[in-house]
């Protein structure tokens, strides 16, 4: 049950990244370490298999941290 709930959140995160930051499905899939067709299928509503889920979950959490750091970044003058 937890995995299914996390997949709902992941799907929303992925759609947000695609829409708001201009990532492509291919580049995001490459970053997450999964096939782009697997990511496309997941976005369309299919359930992600365990190995892809594990990689994607960890990768998305890291990517969200990196984006937050980038948004808060202040260059030294």
Secondary structure by P-SEA (a helix, b strand, c coil): caaaaaaaaaaaaaaaaaccccccaaaaaaaacccaaaaaaaaacccccaaaaaaaaaaaaaaaaaaaaaaaccccc
